[in-house]
Amino acid sequence: MANSNSKDALDLYAEVEDLLGIKEYAPKLYGSFFDILDSLTFNSLLDIGCGSGEFLSSVTNRYLLDNIYGIDRSSKMAKIASSRGLTVSNKELSEIDIKFDIATATFDMVNYLTPDEFIDFFEDLKLVIKDGGYFLFDVNSEFGLSEVAVGNFIAEDSSRFLTIESFYENGLYDSKFTLFKRDDRRYEKFSSYISQYYYSEDFFNLLSEWKLIKKLPINLYNMGSNDKVIYLLKYIGS
Ligand SMILES: C[S@@+](CC[C@H](N)C(=O)[O-])C[C@H]1O[C@@H](n2cnc3c(N)ncnc32)[C@H](O)[C@@H]1O
C-alpha cells in the first residue's frame, strides 16, 4: 500500500513553495479555472488543498458568494492563508459538515492522493457537495509528471538552501526535498518525501455518482505538450 504524504512533508513544502517559481504560472492556470467557473451558477465554494490561498483570494475578489471556505492538510499552509484574511482551516475533508455548490482543487492537489485515499476522497466529497453540484480540479498529465516535473532542482535565498530530486516510474512521482535553513550562523537540515500519483481520465469516468462534464488539457509550462488537465465533474447524487 502506498504511503500518504505526511503532514510534516506538506509543512516542509509550505516552507519552500515560494522558492519553486510556480507562482508565476498561477494566473494562467487559475484563468482556465475561471473560464469554466464563469459558466456555472454557484453560491458557495470549498477549495480543497487551498495552500497559501492564492486561488481562494482570487475567487473572493471575483465572485460575490454566500460562503467561501478553504481547507489544507498542512497547518502551515492553513496559517499562511488565514493570515491573508481568508476563511481557512486545517481540517480534513471528512470533518467538513456543511454542503457546498462547488468544490475546487488547484495545482495538483488530487495527484497528492494515494490510490487508497483517492477512493475515500471521492466518497467524502459526496457528503460536502449538494446534489447537482460540481468538483473542478486539475491533475498533472503523465507528460507533466514524467517529463516536466522530474530531475534535480536547486534554489536558495538569504536563509534557505533547497534541493529537490524527483523521479517518475509507473504512475508514481517521488520527490525528495532537502532544506538547509539558517538559524543564526548554523544551518539546520530538514528532509521529506512528497509523492504524486498519475490519474488518467479513466479513473474519473469510473467514479460512481460523478459524471465527467468537461476535460480541458493545459500546456502551463510551454514544454512542448500538455502538462496538466482540468476536469469538471458533476455530482449526480445517489
Ligand atoms: C501544490 S499545492 C497547491 C496549493 C493551492 N491549491 C494553489 O493553487 O497554490 C497542494 C496543496 O494540497 C495540500 N494537500 C495535499 N493533500 C491534501 C489533502 N488530502 N487534503 C487537503 N490538502 C491537501 C498540500 O498541503 C498543499 O498545500
The ligand as a Gaussian input file, in Angstrom:
#p B3LYP/6-31G(d) Opt

LIG

0 1
 C        0.769000      22.118000      -4.886000
 S       -0.099000      22.722000      -3.511000
 C       -1.378000      23.718000      -4.263000
 C       -1.911000      24.762000      -3.343000
 C       -3.016000      25.660000      -3.902000
 N       -4.185000      24.933000      -4.277000
 C       -2.535000      26.545000      -5.039000
 O       -3.225000      26.666000      -6.072000
 O       -1.472000      27.176000      -4.886000
 C       -1.028000      21.315000      -2.957000
 C       -1.662000      21.568000      -1.604000
 O       -2.528000      20.468000      -1.282000
 C       -2.413000      20.209000       0.109000
 N       -2.882000      18.830000       0.303000
 C       -2.322000      17.686000      -0.128000
 N       -3.090000      16.630000       0.174000
 C       -4.188000      17.125000       0.817000
 C       -5.366000      16.542000       1.373000
 N       -5.585000      15.225000       1.313000
 N       -6.292000      17.352000       1.951000
 C       -6.087000      18.692000       1.996000
 N       -4.994000      19.294000       1.496000
 C       -4.055000      18.530000       0.906000
 C       -0.944000      20.462000       0.411000
 O       -0.701000      20.696000       1.778000
 C       -0.665000      21.684000      -0.460000
 O       -0.906000      22.877000       0.226000

